[in-house]
Amino acid sequence: MAARPPERTRRRLSTEERKEQLLSVGARLFAQHPYDDVWIERVAGIAGVSRGLLYHYFPTKRDFFAAVVHRESERMLRLTAAVPGLPFREQITTGLDAFLGYVEEHASGFRAFHRAEAAGDPTVRAVYREALAAQERQILDALAADPSTPDVSEDLPALRLAVRGWLSFMVAVCLEWLEEPALTREQVRELCARALLGALTHTD
């Protein structure tokens, strides 16, 4: 009689690994469905955990979605952080390359992040808007750090408005690109870079 193969034991996930798993499942579901149509029971079922365990990590669905949004924000900011010493135009090219790579590799997270504005929940929307404000500051800081550009403090309100409008433009382009990838990443990068540089130029 042939011996039975030894049973494979499943490795127990650490707390951080489990949270990451749950957030990944959440990002996928929130990207596909409106906030009200995502059920915590569905998230727990896909992740293979009890509803009680999910609520142990995230007390409410609002907290869970806010954590998904925050996770994607941190990832985007980390990937597009300024490189010291690079001129602003090169910063834009480098940052957009990294950002578009993120959009391609984490499409669900990107879509889920930008569903937060429509969620209707004040806490989730506050996390989302703070994330956009951080992206705005990151671009303005990179512009201010380039000695070849004018002093941004002289026209900060106009620059801030231009960057804010450009972020909305870039998000719309990226969401459309995910649905219909007719352009290459390089073409999308150049489109977005030209739009930002044009917007900033016209604030002078």
N, C-alpha and C positions, 0 to 999 in steps of 0.2 A: 504494500500500500504506500503510495507516494506521500511524502511528508508535506504538510500544508505550509505554504510560504508564511513567514512571520508577518504579523499585522504591522502596518505602518502606523506609528503614533503621530498624532498631529501636534505640532509645536504650539504651545500656549502663547498667544500674543501678549506683548507688554501693553501697558496702559496707553502709551503713545502710539504704538502700532495699531491698537484697536480703534483709537480715536481717528487716526488717519484713514483706516478702512471705512469707518462710518461716514467720514466727511467726503470721501471719494464716491461712495454710494449716493450720498445726499446731493453732491454736485451733479451727478448724472441725472438724478430724478428731477431736481429743480431746473436743470437745463431743458428737460423735455416737457415739463408740465408747469402750469401756474402754481403759485404758492399754496393756494387753498386746495389744490388737487393732490398734493403730496401728503401721504399719510405716514406717520411715524412707524406704524405697524409694518408697512411695506418696506421701509428702510431697514428695520430690524430683521425682517424675513430674508431679504436679499443678503444681508451681512451674516446671517446665521446666528443671531444673538437674540436674547429675550428683549421685549420692549422695556422691561425694568432696567436692564443693563444700559440701554441707550439713554433712558431718562436719568440714570445715575451720572452719566457724563454730561448730558445736556437736559436740564430740568424741563424745558418747554420746546415746542417746535420753533418758536421764535428764536430761542437761544441757539438751537441747532442751525437754523438758516443763517443767523448772524455769524456763527462760527465758520460756516462754509464761505460766506462773503469775506470775512476777515482773513481766512486762510489764502484765498485767491489774491486778495490785495497784497498780503505780505510776499507772496511768491512773485507777483508782478513787480513790486518795488525792488525786491532783491535782484531780480534778473536785469532790471533796467537802471540799476544804480550807476551814478556818474563815475567815469574813470578819470582820476586826477591827472591833470596836465593836458588833456585832449581839448582842442578847440571845440567850440559849440557845434559847428557843422558836423564834425566827426562824431561828437557825442550823440547827435541825433541819429546818424547812420548806425552807429554801434548799438544804441538803445533800441531803435526800431527793429534791427535784426534780431536782437534778443527777445523783444516783445512779440514779434510775429512768429518766432520759434515757439514761444509759450502758447500762442493762440492755436497753432497747429497741433502741438503735443497735448494740450490740455483744453480742448475745445469745449468739453462739458463744463469745466470750471469757469471758463470765460463766459459762456452763455449764462450759467447760473448767477455769476457775479452781476451781470447786467440785467437780470430779471429782478434784482433787489429793489430797484426804484419803483417798480410796479407792484411790489408785494403789498403795499398799503400799511405795513406795520411800522410804526415810528422808530422802534429800536433798530430794525433791519435797515431802514432807509438812512438812519443816522450813521451806521457803520459804513454803508455804501458811499454816502456823501463825504465822509471823512477820508475814505480811500481815494476818491477823486481829488480831494483837496491835497492829499499827500502827493499824488502824481503831478498836480499842478505846481506844487512847491519844488518838486524834484527838477522839473524843466526850468523853472525860473532860477533856481540855484545854479544849474549848469550854465545858464546864460550869464548870470552875474559873475561866475568864476572865470569866464573867458576875458582876458585883458583886451582883446581886440574888439570887443563889442562895447557900445555906449553904456553908461551907468544906468542900470535898469530902474533905479529908484526915481529917476527923473520922470518916468512915464509908467509907473507901476500899475495904476488902475487899468490903463489901456492894454498893457502887456498881459495882465492877469485875465482880462476879458478875452483877449485873442487866444490865449492858451486854453482857456475853458471851452471856447467854441471849437477849437481844433480837436480837443479830446472827444467831444461829441461827434465830430466828423470822423475821426479815426475809428471810434467804436462802430459807427454805422458802416464804414467801409469794411472793417474786419468781420462783422456779423454777416454782411452780404457775401464776402469772400468765402466764408465757411460754407455758405449755402450753394454758391456758384463759383468755384475756384477757377475762373477763366484766366486770371492773371497769375503770374509766378510770384513767389515771395518778394523777389527783387523788384518787380514792377509795382507791387503794392507798397513796398518800402519807399520807392522813389516818389510815388504819388503822395504818400503821407508826408514825406520830408519836404517836398515842394510846397505843399499846402501850409505846413507850419512856418517855413521860412518866409513864404509870401505873406502870411498873416502878421508875422512879427515885423517884417519890413514896412508894412503899411501902417504900423503904429508910430513910426518915426515922425 
